[in-house]
Amino acid sequence: MKKLQELLEKRWFANLFVVCAGILLYLLMTHLYMFAGAFGVVTRVIAPITVGIIIAYLLDPLAKFFEFRVLGRMKREKLRRTLAVVFALLVVLLLVGLFFAMLVPSLISSIMGIVANVDVYADNIEHFIAHLNKVYPNLGLDEDMLVEYTDTALHKIGSYVTANSGNILSASTNIGKSFFNLVIGFIIGIYILLSKQYLLDGIYEIRKGFIPAEQLKIHNAFWKRVNDIFIQFIGYDLLEGLIVGVINAIVMAIFGMPFIPLISVVVGVTNLLPTFGPMVGGAVGALILLLNNPIHALWFIIITVVIQTVDGYIIKPRLFGGSFGIPAVWTLIAIILGGQMFGVTGILLAIPFAAIINILYKEQFVPWLQNHQKLVNKKEPRGRS
């Protein structure tokens, strides 16, 4: 450790370190697909375990609530933890069941309605174009050309579905694998929740064997902050998506728009994705409404802009409170890198990871850099004399 510290104090080694770090960063940026591919192979192998860890991590706050708030007076810790896990699972299963019972039938009905009325939607677009030409003759819209484009697009969609019908078996197999991973992961997650303290004690003993006592306290404080960041982000992000989806449904109902459950679910889910998610949700909703009534699509775009403005300036600051403190440019870079390397999961978790990197940069790298610069400045006069 002392030899490493002595090397870091030398200017040539610091410069070499910066150059090597720059080269590694360049290689990482230019070969993201290779890292993503290798990571994909590993994640597929350990998928059930990963799912189990994620389920346990997400359910643990609810289990802790039952363990310490509801069942806190119970003296038998093992029984208290077991009952807390059971209650947490029952609550989650109840919420999932209510979601499927209330929304899934409406979603299926909306999707079937869209598929069954494709010809009607084509006629609606044709009539809308004719109406625009009548009201605004200066636009000079070519009705025949636009109708031909619409028919061609619908025909291509139908051809694509027909041509790829052979992939249904492959898709069904993938769904089966995902369901298998989910079931096994759920079981693993339950075992992790029940054995949480035992696992944490084991990890602590391993860390204690490698990390000095003073450093261990710093590490514990850091990992507690990391945990708080993830829990806070996931909880607030889900709550924000729910609020935006409900507001969207209420406003659409006031304006008498169709496909309210389908579009509101799309808007709420895509709102979980930072920066680009609301744009995707608004575009999908507007496209669905455009097929039924172009005027509704126009109003929906206006409504989406208003809702996202309220979300950005009122809802999000109230929920997150600027607690992450990440510059906008770092957020954008984190989202792009996360999406390139890990897909939708990378986009979803880009902000908490960026917040953690920001903490490391401000509290570890910057102080080290300042101390290193002081040491270099102290040694420079003696070197010149």
N, C-alpha and C positions, 0 to 999 in steps of 0.2 A: 504493500500500500504506500509506504514511504517513497519507494523507487518510482512508483507511478506519479506521486505528487511532485517529485523532483523533475520528472520528465515534463509534466504539464506546465511547470514554471519556466521552461525553456521556450524561447520564441520560435525556434525552428520546429520543435515538436508540435506546438500549438498551430502553427501554419500548416504543417503536414496533416494534422488532425482535421482542420477545416477543409483542406483540399480533398482528402479521402471521403469525408462526409458529403461533400458536394458531388463527388463522382458516384457514390452509392445512391444518393438521392436522384441523380440523373438516370442511373440504371434502373432504379425502381420506377420512375415516371415513364420511361420508354419501354419497359417490359412488364407493365401491369398485368397483361393478359397471362403471362407465364406464372406469376405469383398467384393470380386469381384461379388459374387452372389447377395448380398444385394444392391450393387451399380448398378448392372444390372437391378434389378426390378425398382429402382427409376428412372434410366435413360430412361427406356422404357415408363414410365408414363409421364415424362416431355420432351420426345424426341422432339416434335414440337417446344416447347419454346427454348430448347437447340439449335436446328437447326437455329431458328430465331436469337438468340444471336450471333451464330457463323457467319451467313451470314452478319449480321449487322457489326460485328467486322471486317470481311474481306473486306467489301465494304466501310467502313468508310474512310480509307486513300484516296481512289479514289474520294469519295464524297467531302472530304476536299480539294483535289486538285482542283476540279471544283469550289468549293465554294469560295476559297480564291485566287486562281491563275487565273482562267478563268473569274469568275463572281464577282471578288473582288470589282468592282466599283459600283455594285448595292447597293442601300441604304436600301431597304426593306429586312431585314434579313430573315424573314420567307419564302418569295418568292425565295430568293437566295438559301436557304437551300433546298427547294423543287425542284428547277430546278437542283441543284447539284446532288441530289439523283436520279432524273430521268435520267440525263446524265450518271451517274455511272452505273445504271441498264442497259441502252441501250448499253453501251460499253461491259459490261459483257455478255449480251445476244447475242450480235454480235459475240464476240469471241467464245462463246459456239456453236453458230450456224455454224461458219466457221469450228470449230473442227469436228463437226458431218458431215458436208458436204464434207470435204476434206479427213478425215481419216476413218470414220466409214465404208464406202463402201469397202475401201481397207482391213480393218480389217476383215470384214465379208467374203470377197473373199478369204483371206489367210486362215482363219479357215475352210471354206468349202473345200478349196483345200487340206488341211491336212487330213480332214475326208474322202474325196473321194479317196485319193491315199494311204490308209493304206497298201494295198497289194503290191503296187509298192515300198513303203518304206521298207517293209520286204525283198523284193527281192534285193533292193539296199544294205541292211546290209549284206545279204547272199553273194552277189558278192564281197563286200568289205572284208569280212572275208576270202573268197577264195583267193583274191588278196594278202592279208597279208601273208597267208600261202605259197603262191607261191614265193613272194619276200623275206620273212623272214621265211624259213622252220624251223629254230631253235625255233620259238615261240611255235610250236606244238599245235596250236589252234584246238579244236575239233569242226569242222563245224556243224556236226549234232546236237551236244549238244547245241551250241549257237543258231542255228536256231530254235531248239525246245523251248529253253527259250524265244526267241523272239515271236514265235507263241503263246506260253502259256501266255506271258504278254499281247499281243494284244487281245487274247481270253478273258482274265480276265477283261480287260478294257471294252470290248464289253458286257460281262456278267454283269459287275457292272452297266453300263449305262442302260441295259435292266431291271435289278432287281430294280433299283431305279427310273424307269420311273414313278412309282406311286407317287413319291414325287414331281412331276412337279406341281400338284395343290397346294401343301403346299408352294413350292418355289414361285409360282405365287402370292399366298396370301401375302407372306413376301415382295415380290417386290411391290405389291400394297400398303401395309402398309408403306413401305419406301417412295414410291412416294407421298402418302398422307401426311406423315410427312414433306417431302421436300416442297410440295406446301404450306401447312399451315405455315411451318417455314419461307418460302420465304415471305409470306404476313406479318408475325410477324416481320421479319427482316426489311421490308420496314417501318412499323410503328415505330420500334425502331429508325431507322435512322432519320425519320422525327421528332421524339420527343426526340432526343438525349440530347439536352441542358436541357429540362425540367426534364428528368430522372436523368441526372448528378447533377443538382441543388438539386433535392430531396434527392439523396444519400449523397450529401455533407452536407445537413442540418441534416440528421440523424447522420452522423459521427461526426459533430460538437457538437451534444448533448452528445456524449459519450467520445470524445477525447479532451484533453486540446489543446489550441491554438498552443503552441510550438510543441507538439507532432503531431498535425495535419499537420504542415508544413513538418515534417519529413516523415509522412505517404504519403503525396501527392508526395513528391520527390521519395519515394520508388516505389509507384504505377506507376509513370511516367516511371521509369526505367524498371519496369516489362512490361509495354506496349511496350516500345521501343525494348526490347529483343524479345518479341513475333512477333511484326511486322517485325523486321529485319530478324529474323530466317525464318518466313514463306515466306517472299518475296525472300530472297536469296536462300532458299531451292527450291522453285518453279523455279527460274531462273537457278539454277544449274542443276536441272533435265531436263529442256528444252535444255540447252546447251549440256549436255551429250547425250540426245536422238538424237539431230540434228547431232552431231559429229558421233555418232554410225551409223546413216542412211547414211551419206556421205561416210564413210569408207566402209560400206557394199556395197554401190552402186559401189564404185571403184573396189571392189573385185568381183563384179557380183554375189552377193548372193541373194537368193530369200527371200520372206516374210519380206521385209525391213520395211514396215509400222508396221506390227504386232510386230516384235522383237524390233524395236526402241521405240515403245510406252511402251512395257514391261520394257525395260532397263531404260527409262526415269522415269517411275512411280516408279519402285522399287528403283531407286536411291534416292528417297525422304526419304526412310527408312535408318537411319544411321547404319553404320557398316555392318549389315547383308544384307541390301537391294541389293547392287551391286552384291553380291555373288549369291543371288536368281535370279536376272535378267540375269546374265551371264549363270547360270545353265539352266534356262528355254530356253534361246536363243540357247544355244549349243544343247540341247535336240531336239528342233524343227529342227535345221539344220542337226543333226545327222540322222534323218529319211530320209532326202532328199539327202544329200551328206556328208559323214563323214569327207571328207577333208575340206569342208566349216566349219564344226563344230570345227575342230582343229584350223583353222585360226581364227575363231570367238573367241575362248578362248584366243588366243594370243592377238587379237585386244582388247578384254575386259580388259585384264591385263594392256595393254599400256594406254588405255583410263582412267582407274581408277587410274593409276599412275600419269598421267597428271592432272586428277581431284584433286587428293589428294595433289599434290605438287605445282600446279599452279592455277587452277580454284578456289578451295575452299579457299586457303589463300587470294587470291585477293578479293573474295566476303565477306568472314566472317572476315578476317583480325585478327583472334585470339581474337576477341572482347569478346567472352564468357569466355575464360580463365579457362576452366574446365579440371582438370586432366583426363587422359585417363581412369583410373580405375573407377572414379566416373561416367564417361560417360557410360561405360559398365554396371555398377551396375544399373544406371538409366534406361537404355534400357531394361535390364532383368526384373526389377521390374515393369516398365511401361507396358511391354508386358504381364506379368503374371496377372496384375490387370485390365488393360484396353484394352488389345489386340493391334490391329494395331494403334489405336489412341494413346495409351500409348507409343508405340515405336516412333511414329512421333513426339510427344511433349516431349520426354524424355530429350533432350538436353536443351531446354529453361527452363524446370522445374529444371533441375540440375544446370543451371546457376543461377537461382533465389535462390535456396538453398545454393549455394556457396557464393552468396552475403550476405545472412543472417548469414552464418557461419563466414565469414571473418569480417563483419562490425558490427554484433550484438553479436554473441556468444563469439567470441575470445576476444573482449574488455571486455565483462562482466566477462569472466573467469579470465582475467588478473587482473581486479580490485578486484574481489573476492579473488584471491590469495594474493594480496597485503594486503587486510584487515585481512586475516587469518594469514599472516606472522607478522603483527603488533601486533596481539593479543596473539600469541603463547608465547613470552617471559614472558608477565605478567601472563599468566596462569601457567607457570612452577615455578615462584618465590614464 
